[in-house]
Amino acid sequence: MNRSMLHFISKIALGKSDEAVHWRLIKYSKGEFEGGVIEAKVKGNSMTIGGSPEYEDLVGEILAEHAPDQFAFRVSGAIRSSKDQSDLLKSMGLDTEMKQKKGKGRYEAKFADKTISTKTLRDIYFKLMNGCNILLTVKPASGGKEWSMSTKKDYPRPSTKGELKAPDTDFCRALLPVSEEIMKGVLSAVIPDLKNESQTAFKQLRVSNSYRINEIVLPDEKEKLDFGKTRIKALRKGVLTRKIEVDGKQVIREVEFCA
């Protein structure tokens, strides 16, 4: 299958930072911070993929991309965004509207055991992952446990500056069958910066990321903006460090970014 969307950490790793990357980095000040962690393990005929916060959208996208076209899924949870995405949800055939949370600058659409097609599931991840937090639990409408995913209902308290607490990979967890196509797809999705150097099959893949923000680059029009807007428009300049382990072999990469 052709991948239609890059995860924001993959964009940084490939030197392709954009507005979606900027949106994800707004929360950081100067300093060192732990980023997302993702791990895939193969056992027998099944693969489990676990991720920390910031990887739940990629785990869901991997499941949706490779799921059989004829499947139907039951989804529960929420989609959150800083913008009202109701029209986009309606264009996917979803009758759920986003509502603004009182006292918070975000919109939220809730789902409770809603049955959707594989196509709709793909649309959710492919069209919304760059501007939304997708906190969905996905189960096949019929059949066994394969092609399922669980995601926690809310994010944990964020790390404070200087608190380098390694994230766990139990925030979201998916179960998929094993095939050569799926293993290639996982490698392409998770480590596109090394896909030409890695094997096509693996037993265990783990990637951990950390950020070092060296400079906050203020916008040119800072004198015309209030503090909140200045913070949002300011760029974060620093280094992404990626520790990549495939079947015991480790590679550490550092990538400079400004987003």
C-alpha positions in Angstrom: 0.0 0.0 0.0 1.1 3.6 -0.6 1.5 5.6 2.6 -0.4 8.9 2.3 0.7 10.5 5.5 3.9 10.9 7.6 3.9 11.0 11.3 5.3 14.2 12.7 8.4 12.6 14.3 9.1 11.0 10.9 8.9 14.4 9.3 11.5 15.8 11.7 13.7 12.7 11.1 13.5 13.3 7.4 14.1 17.0 7.6 10.6 17.8 6.5 9.3 19.9 9.4 6.0 21.7 8.6 3.0 23.3 10.4 1.9 19.9 11.8 5.4 19.5 13.4 5.2 23.1 14.8 1.8 22.3 16.3 3.3 19.4 18.2 6.3 21.3 19.5 4.5 24.4 20.8 4.3 22.8 24.3 8.1 22.8 24.7 10.3 25.5 26.2 14.2 25.5 26.1 15.7 22.4 27.6 15.8 18.6 27.2 12.6 16.5 27.0 11.7 12.9 26.4 9.7 12.3 23.3 7.6 9.4 22.0 8.5 5.7 22.3 7.1 3.0 20.0 7.8 -0.8 20.1 6.7 -3.6 17.8 7.1 -7.3 18.8 6.5 -10.4 16.7 5.5 -13.6 18.4 4.2 -16.5 16.3 1.7 -15.3 13.9 0.9 -12.1 15.7 2.4 -8.7 16.2 1.8 -6.2 19.0 2.6 -2.6 18.6 2.8 -0.4 21.7 3.3 3.3 21.9 3.6 6.2 24.3 1.6 9.5 23.9 2.5 11.1 20.5 2.5 7.7 18.8 -1.1 6.7 19.2 -2.0 8.2 15.8 0.7 6.3 14.0 -0.2 3.0 15.7 -3.8 3.5 14.6 -2.8 4.5 11.1 -0.7 1.3 10.7 -3.7 -0.8 11.7 -6.1 1.1 9.4 -3.7 1.1 6.5 -3.3 -2.7 6.5 -6.7 -3.8 7.6 -8.8 -5.8 5.0 -11.1 -3.6 3.0 -14.2 -5.6 3.8 -13.8 -5.3 7.5 -16.0 -3.2 9.9 -14.8 -1.8 13.2 -16.4 -0.6 16.4 -14.7 2.6 17.7 -14.9 4.3 21.1 -13.1 7.3 22.5 -12.5 10.9 21.3 -10.9 13.1 18.7 -9.6 16.4 19.9 -8.4 19.5 17.9 -7.7 23.2 18.4 -10.1 23.7 15.4 -13.7 22.6 14.7 -13.3 19.6 12.4 -17.1 18.9 12.2 -17.3 19.4 8.4 -14.4 17.1 7.8 -16.0 14.4 10.0 -19.2 14.8 8.0 -17.4 14.4 4.7 -16.2 11.0 6.0 -19.8 9.9 6.6 -19.6 10.5 10.4 -22.5 12.3 12.0 -20.6 13.2 15.1 -20.0 16.9 15.6 -17.1 18.5 17.5 -18.1 20.5 20.5 -15.9 23.1 22.3 -14.8 22.2 25.8 -15.7 24.8 28.3 -12.7 26.7 29.6 -10.4 25.0 27.2 -9.3 26.1 23.8 -10.1 22.8 22.1 -12.9 21.0 20.3 -13.8 17.3 20.9 -15.8 14.7 19.1 -16.8 11.6 21.2 -17.5 8.1 19.9 -19.3 5.3 21.8 -19.1 1.9 20.2 -19.8 3.3 16.7 -19.5 0.9 13.8 -17.5 2.2 10.8 -15.9 0.7 7.7 -12.2 0.2 7.1 -12.3 3.1 4.6 -13.7 5.4 7.2 -11.1 4.3 9.8 -8.4 5.1 7.3 -9.9 8.5 6.5 -9.9 9.3 10.3 -6.2 8.7 10.6 -5.0 9.8 7.2 -6.9 13.1 7.2 -6.8 14.0 10.9 -3.5 12.8 12.4 -1.6 16.0 11.4 -4.0 18.3 13.3 -5.8 16.3 15.9 -5.3 14.0 18.9 -6.9 10.7 18.0 -7.7 8.8 21.2 -9.7 5.8 19.9 -10.1 2.2 20.9 -10.8 0.1 17.8 -12.2 -3.5 17.7 -13.4 -5.6 14.8 -17.2 -5.6 14.6 -17.0 -9.4 14.5 -14.3 -12.1 14.8 -11.3 -12.4 17.1 -8.8 -10.1 18.7 -6.6 -9.4 15.7 -6.9 -6.0 14.1 -7.7 -4.3 17.4 -6.3 -1.4 19.3 -6.8 0.1 22.7 -5.9 3.7 23.7 -6.1 5.4 27.1 -8.8 8.0 27.5 -6.5 10.9 28.3 -2.9 12.0 28.4 -0.7 11.7 31.5 0.7 14.7 33.2 3.5 16.1 30.9 7.1 16.0 32.0 8.4 19.2 33.5 11.6 20.9 32.3 14.6 18.8 33.3 12.5 15.8 34.3 13.7 13.1 31.9 11.1 10.4 32.6 11.1 7.7 29.9 7.5 7.2 28.5 5.9 3.8 28.7 4.6 2.1 25.6 1.3 1.1 27.1 -0.6 4.3 26.3 -1.8 2.6 23.1 -1.5 -1.0 22.0 -2.5 -2.8 18.8 -2.6 -6.4 17.7 -2.2 -7.4 14.1 -1.4 -10.6 12.2 2.1 -11.0 10.8 2.9 -10.8 7.2 5.9 -9.6 5.1 3.8 -6.7 3.8 2.8 -5.6 7.4 6.4 -5.8 8.6 7.6 -3.7 5.7 4.8 -1.3 6.4 5.8 -0.9 10.1 9.4 -0.3 9.2 8.5 2.3 6.6 6.1 4.0 9.0 8.3 4.0 12.1 11.8 4.4 10.7 11.5 5.9 7.2 14.9 7.6 7.8 16.5 4.1 7.9 14.2 2.0 5.7 16.9 1.5 3.1 19.3 0.1 5.7 17.0 -2.2 7.7 15.9 -5.7 7.0 12.4 -6.5 5.8 11.6 -8.8 8.7 12.2 -8.4 12.5 11.3 -9.9 15.8 11.5 -6.6 17.9 11.7 -3.0 16.9 12.0 -0.2 19.4 12.4 3.5 18.8 12.8 6.2 21.5 13.0 9.9 20.8 14.2 12.9 22.8 14.3 16.6 22.1 16.9 19.3 23.0 15.4 22.7 22.4 18.3 25.1 22.2 16.5 28.3 21.1 13.0 29.8 20.9 12.9 31.8 17.7 10.4 34.7 18.2 8.2 35.8 15.2 9.2 39.0 13.4 5.9 40.6 14.4 6.3 39.8 18.1 5.8 43.5 19.2 2.3 43.4 17.7 1.3 40.1 19.4 0.3 39.3 23.0 2.3 36.7 25.0 0.0 33.8 24.0 0.1 34.4 20.3 3.9 35.0 20.4 4.4 31.6 22.2 2.2 29.9 19.6 4.0 31.4 16.6 7.5 31.1 18.0 9.7 28.4 16.4 11.5 25.7 18.4 15.1 25.2 17.2 17.0 22.2 18.4 18.0 18.5 18.0 15.9 15.3 17.8 17.8 12.3 19.1 16.5 8.9 17.9 17.6 5.6 19.5 16.6 2.8 17.1 16.9 -0.8 18.0 16.1 -3.7 15.6 16.7 -7.2 16.9 19.4 -6.1 19.3 21.2 -3.8 16.8 21.2 -0.2 17.8 21.6 3.0 15.8 21.5 6.5 17.3 20.7 9.5 15.0 20.7 13.2 15.7 18.7 15.5 13.5 18.6 19.3 13.7 15.2 21.0 13.3 13.5 24.3 13.4 9.7 24.2 13.5 
